[in-house]
Amino acid sequence: MNGTGLREGLIGAEVTTPELERKYREKMQALVERRLTPVQRVTHVFSIALSFALVVFFVVQFVSLRGRETAVGLAGITVGLLFSLGWGALALSALRRGKESLRFDGVVRMQLIWTFTVALLGLMLYVGMDSPDPARGGRLILYGLAFWVAFGIPTFVAQLVRQSELRVREDLLRLELALAQVVERANGTG
């Protein structure tokens, strides 16, 4: 049994009063969900509009390539289209709920950015290595690596830090609940 399972088992073995359980659930929900502020709502609306514009752009690019498409060009359009659709759907989902889940929305956002930057890096490396002009190929490879270092790695690390902080705060809330139960039980029997 791992530490989390043992901790959950010990907390679950305690007698929990409805009042303590309600307070715990409220604190846990406040920890992992945040209501959108007016500024965040505007940002989400802007994200949806930008995502829609990018979807239109990528569809126009696809249509304009008819008969001249290459595998790399189609892959690039597909990656851009999927990223734009995913980003817009995530913003629309949060806007409709009126709140953001730090766990769900954060992880999905991180996965979208990470996947996009890795796919873009891969495409730029492929095109750069396949380029007949070594200077152009080298520039594409460097642009791809710079984009990945500037956006992919920091996003991934920031999300890992946020999720670790969230887990620590959840563990602290569980300990607070267990301590409150012990105090309540001591006061009830003393």
MIMARLUM-307640 format. One line per 4 residues: number of its first residue (from 0); their letters; for each residue x, z, y of N, C-alpha, C. Coordinates in steps of 0.05 Angstrom, whole numbers, plus 5000, padded with zeros to 4 digits. Last residue first. Example, Ala and Ser with C-alpha at 12.3 -4.5 7.8 and 13.67 -1.06 7.14 Angstrom:
% residues 2
1	sa	5257 5142 4955 5273 5143 4979 5258 5157 5001 | 5264 5156 4886 5246 5156 4910 5264 5156 4934
% end
This chain:
% residues 190
189	gtgn	4721 5531 5277 4734 5555 5289 4716 5570 5304 | 4695 5486 5262 4699 5507 5241 4710 5533 5252 | 4693 5457 5309 4668 5461 5294 4671 5483 5273 | 4746 5453 5324 4727 5467 5342 4701 5474 5327
185	arev	4765 5423 5282 4776 5450 5286 4757 5466 5304 | 4737 5375 5289 4733 5391 5265 4743 5420 5268 | 4757 5360 5339 4728 5365 5336 4723 5382 5311 | 4811 5353 5326 4803 5373 5346 4774 5380 5343
181	vqal	4805 5311 5289 4818 5336 5281 4810 5359 5300 | 4782 5272 5321 4768 5282 5298 4779 5309 5289 | 4823 5264 5358 4797 5274 5368 4781 5285 5344 | 4861 5242 5323 4866 5267 5337 4840 5280 5347
177	alel	4836 5194 5310 4842 5214 5289 4847 5241 5301 | 4833 5169 5360 4808 5176 5345 4814 5197 5324 | 4887 5164 5371 4871 5180 5389 4845 5188 5375 | 4901 5129 5330 4912 5156 5330 4896 5174 5348
173	rlld	4873 5084 5349 4866 5096 5322 4877 5124 5320 | 4899 5075 5397 4871 5082 5397 4863 5095 5371 | 4949 5061 5377 4947 5085 5393 4918 5094 5395 | 4936 5013 5351 4946 5035 5335 4943 5062 5351
169	ervr	4923 4983 5397 4902 4988 5376 4911 5012 5359 | 4973 4981 5421 4951 4995 5435 4928 5001 5415 | 5001 4951 5383 5010 4979 5389 4987 4994 5403 | 4973 4903 5385 4973 4918 5360 4982 4947 5365
165	lesq	4985 4888 5438 4957 4893 5430 4956 4909 5405 | 5040 4880 5435 5029 4901 5453 5001 4908 5445 | 5039 4836 5400 5052 4861 5391 5042 4884 5409 | 5014 4798 5432 5001 4807 5407 5013 4833 5397
161	rvlq	5052 4794 5474 5024 4802 5479 5011 4813 5454 | 5097 4775 5445 5098 4800 5459 5070 4811 5464 | 5077 4726 5427 5085 4746 5407 5087 4773 5420 | 5069 4700 5476 5045 4707 5459 5053 4728 5438
157	avft	5121 4695 5494 5102 4711 5509 5078 4719 5492 | 5142 4661 5453 5153 4688 5456 5133 4706 5472 | 5111 4614 5463 5111 4627 5437 5120 4656 5439 | 5125 4603 5516 5097 4608 5509 5095 4623 5482
153	pigf	5181 4593 5512 5170 4616 5528 5141 4623 5521 | 5180 4547 5475 5192 4573 5468 5181 4596 5485 | 5150 4507 5505 5144 4516 5478 5154 4543 5472 | 5172 4499 5558 5144 4506 5553 5139 4518 5526
149	avwf	5228 4492 5559 5214 4501 5583 5186 4511 5577 | 5241 4472 5509 5254 4497 5518 5238 4509 5541 | 5210 4425 5510 5206 4445 5489 5217 4472 5498 | 5233 4398 5553 5204 4405 5553 5198 4427 5533
145	algy	5285 4391 5534 5280 4407 5558 5251 4416 5560 | 5276 4358 5490 5287 4384 5486 5282 4402 5510 | 5256 4312 5517 5240 4326 5497 5250 4354 5492 | 5299 4299 5550 5273 4306 5562 5256 4322 5542
141	lilr	5338 4287 5510 5342 4310 5528 5316 4318 5542 | 5313 4242 5487 5318 4266 5470 5322 4290 5488 | 5312 4208 5531 5287 4217 5519 5291 4242 5502 | 5368 4202 5539 5351 4215 5560 5325 4224 5548
137	ggra	5383 4176 5492 5394 4202 5498 5377 4217 5519 | 5354 4127 5499 5349 4145 5477 5359 4173 5481 | 5381 4107 5544 5352 4113 5545 5344 4132 5523 | 5432 4101 5521 5428 4118 5545 5399 4126 5547
133	pdps	5424 4065 5478 5432 4092 5473 5428 4111 5497 | 5374 4022 5466 5391 4030 5488 5399 4059 5485 | 5340 4020 5422 5364 4003 5421 5384 4010 5444 | 5315 4081 5395 5318 4063 5418 5343 4046 5416
129	dmgv	5310 4119 5356 5303 4091 5348 5308 4071 5371 | 5320 4166 5382 5339 4157 5361 5335 4128 5353 | 5276 4167 5417 5303 4167 5427 5324 4157 5407 | 5233 4169 5381 5236 4145 5399 5264 4144 5410
125	ylml	5245 4219 5358 5242 4195 5342 5247 4170 5359 | 5244 4253 5402 5268 4251 5386 5268 4225 5370 | 5191 4246 5419 5213 4238 5437 5240 4235 5422 | 5164 4267 5374 5160 4239 5382 5183 4229 5400
121	glla	5183 4320 5375 5188 4303 5352 5185 4274 5359 | 5163 4338 5425 5192 4338 5419 5198 4319 5396 | 5108 4333 5414 5120 4317 5435 5150 4315 5431 | 5104 4372 5374 5097 4344 5368 5109 4325 5389
117	vtft	5119 4418 5403 5135 4409 5380 5129 4380 5373 | 5079 4419 5443 5107 4416 5450 5125 4407 5427 | 5032 4424 5411 5036 4401 5429 5065 4397 5436 | 5041 4473 5385 5038 4448 5369 5043 4423 5387
113	wilq	5043 4507 5430 5065 4505 5411 5064 4479 5396 | 4992 4500 5452 5016 4493 5468 5040 4490 5449 | 4959 4517 5409 4956 4490 5422 4981 4482 5436 | 4977 4569 5399 4980 4548 5379 4977 4520 5390
109	mrvv	4963 4594 5448 4991 4592 5439 4995 4571 5418 | 4907 4589 5445 4922 4577 5467 4951 4573 5460 | 4897 4620 5399 4890 4591 5400 4906 4577 5422 | 4915 4671 5417 4928 4658 5394 4922 4628 5394
105	gdfr	4880 4680 5460 4909 4680 5464 4923 4665 5441 | 4830 4680 5436 4836 4660 5456 4867 4657 5461 | 4836 4725 5399 4829 4698 5391 4838 4677 5411 | 4857 4770 5432 4867 4763 5405 4861 4733 5399
101	lsek	4829 4772 5479 4859 4770 5480 4870 4762 5453 | 4775 4736 5494 4785 4753 5472 4816 4750 5473 | 4742 4734 5555 4764 4724 5538 4772 4745 5518 | 4675 4719 5577 4698 4737 5572 4718 4723 5555
97	grrl	4634 4685 5578 4638 4701 5601 4660 4722 5598 | 4621 4648 5540 4620 4676 5532 4621 4694 5556 | 4631 4601 5570 4604 4607 5560 4600 4636 5552 | 4686 4607 5578 4668 4606 5601 4639 4612 5592
93	asla	4706 4603 5526 4710 4628 5542 4691 4629 5565 | 4690 4550 5515 4681 4572 5498 4684 4599 5513 | 4718 4521 5553 4689 4520 5553 4678 4544 5537 | 4771 4530 5537 4762 4539 5564 4732 4540 5565
89	lagw	4769 4506 5486 4776 4535 5489 4766 4545 5516 | 4757 4453 5499 4738 4468 5483 4744 4498 5485 | 4804 4439 5529 4777 4439 5541 4757 4456 5526 | 4842 4444 5488 4844 4460 5512 4817 4462 5526
85	glsf	4824 4405 5451 4826 4433 5444 4827 4451 5468 | 4827 4357 5482 4801 4366 5471 4802 4396 5464 | 4883 4357 5493 4863 4358 5515 4836 4368 5505 | 4904 4353 5441 4910 4376 5458 4890 4379 5480
81	llgv	4882 4304 5424 4875 4329 5410 4881 4354 5427 | 4907 4270 5462 4878 4271 5460 4869 4297 5446 | 4962 4276 5451 4951 4282 5477 4921 4286 5477 | 4962 4259 5397 4971 4286 5404 4960 4294 5431
77	tiga	4944 4205 5404 4929 4224 5387 4937 4253 5394 | 4985 4184 5435 4958 4184 5446 4941 4205 5430 | 5028 4189 5398 5029 4202 5425 5001 4205 5437 | 5010 4156 5356 5015 4185 5352 5015 4200 5378
73	lgva	5008 4107 5382 4983 4119 5372 4986 4149 5367 | 5063 4101 5391 5044 4101 5413 5018 4114 5405 | 5083 4101 5339 5091 4122 5357 5072 4124 5381 | 5059 4054 5319 5053 4080 5306 5061 4103 5325
69	terg	5032 4013 5371 5053 4020 5352 5046 4048 5340 | 4987 3962 5393 4994 3990 5387 5016 3992 5367 | 4967 3914 5409 4996 3919 5414 5004 3947 5407 | 4913 3915 5397 4929 3892 5387 4959 3896 5392
65	rlsv	4899 3956 5449 4888 3941 5427 4904 3916 5421 | 4915 3988 5491 4935 3980 5472 4925 3962 5450 | 4869 4001 5519 4887 3982 5531 4909 3972 5512 | 4848 4041 5486 4834 4015 5489 4853 3994 5500
61	fqvv	4886 4082 5495 4882 4071 5468 4869 4044 5470 | 4879 4091 5550 4905 4082 5540 4902 4069 5512 | 4826 4109 5549 4832 4084 5564 4859 4073 5554 | 4835 4157 5521 4817 4136 5510 4823 4109 5523
57	ffvv	4868 4184 5558 4879 4176 5532 4861 4155 5518 | 4831 4189 5602 4857 4175 5605 4868 4166 5578 | 4791 4221 5579 4785 4194 5588 4810 4177 5591 | 4822 4267 5570 4810 4253 5547 4803 4225 5555
53	lafs	4835 4280 5623 4856 4271 5605 4845 4257 5580 | 4785 4294 5642 4799 4272 5655 4821 4261 5636 | 4775 4339 5609 4757 4315 5607 4771 4291 5619 | 4816 4372 5628 4816 4364 5600 4798 4339 5596
49	lais	4799 4380 5681 4824 4367 5676 4826 4357 5647 | 4750 4407 5671 4750 4381 5685 4776 4366 5680 | 4770 4453 5645 4751 4435 5631 4751 4408 5644 | 4802 4475 5685 4814 4467 5660 4796 4448 5644
45	fvht	4763 4486 5724 4783 4467 5730 4797 4457 5704 | 4736 4526 5695 4721 4502 5703 4741 4479 5709 | 4777 4564 5692 4767 4552 5668 4751 4526 5674 | 4784 4576 5747 4806 4565 5732 4796 4551 5706
41	vrqv	4734 4599 5757 4741 4574 5771 4764 4560 5756 | 4740 4644 5724 4718 4625 5719 4725 4598 5732 | 4782 4670 5749 4786 4659 5722 4764 4639 5715 | 4756 4684 5797 4779 4666 5798 4784 4654 5770
37	ptlr	4717 4720 5778 4709 4694 5791 4732 4674 5792 | 4739 4742 5712 4735 4746 5741 4727 4719 5753 | 4711 4753 5649 4724 4734 5667 4718 4742 5696 | 4725 4813 5612 4706 4796 5626 4721 4778 5646
33	revl	4763 4818 5554 4762 4822 5583 4742 4802 5595 | 4777 4851 5494 4761 4831 5508 4760 4838 5537 | 4810 4890 5473 4814 4863 5464 4797 4842 5478 | 4796 4938 5501 4824 4930 5498 4827 4901 5491
29	aqmk	4741 4941 5497 4753 4938 5524 4782 4930 5522 | 4739 4950 5442 4728 4925 5453 4739 4920 5481 | 4762 5000 5439 4775 4978 5425 4765 4951 5436 | 4726 5031 5469 4754 5028 5478 4768 5004 5465
25	eryk	4681 5025 5436 4680 5016 5464 4708 5012 5475 | 4699 5049 5388 4691 5020 5389 4691 5009 5417 | 4706 5102 5406 4729 5086 5395 4723 5056 5396 | 4655 5117 5421 4676 5116 5441 4700 5099 5432
21	rele	4630 5113 5370 4621 5096 5392 4642 5094 5413 | 4658 5153 5341 4659 5125 5332 4651 5106 5355 | 4643 5198 5369 4671 5190 5368 4674 5161 5360 | 4588 5196 5358 4597 5196 5385 4627 5187 5387
17	pttv	4584 5201 5302 4575 5177 5315 4585 5174 5344 | 4644 5228 5273 4618 5232 5285 4610 5206 5299 | 4676 5221 5212 4673 5211 5240 4645 5216 5250 | 4719 5252 5171 4691 5251 5178 4689 5243 5207
13	eagi	4771 5213 5142 4762 5233 5161 4732 5230 5165 | 4782 5168 5114 4776 5191 5099 4765 5214 5116 | 4797 5131 5153 4771 5127 5140 4763 5152 5124 | 4849 5149 5163 4828 5151 5184 4801 5148 5172
9	lger	4871 5136 5113 4871 5164 5123 4850 5168 5145 | 4864 5081 5112 4852 5098 5091 4851 5127 5100 | 4894 5064 5155 4865 5059 5155 4851 5077 5135 | 4945 5080 5137 4934 5091 5161 4904 5088 5162
5	lgtg	4949 5046 5092 4950 5075 5089 4937 5089 5113 | 4948 4996 5117 4928 5003 5097 4926 5033 5093 | 4995 5000 5148 4969 4996 5161 4947 5004 5142 | 5036 5006 5109 5031 5027 5129 5004 5025 5142
1	nm	5012 4982 5044 5029 4981 5068 5020 5003 5088 | 5017 5000 4977 5000 5000 5000 5018 5000 5025
% end
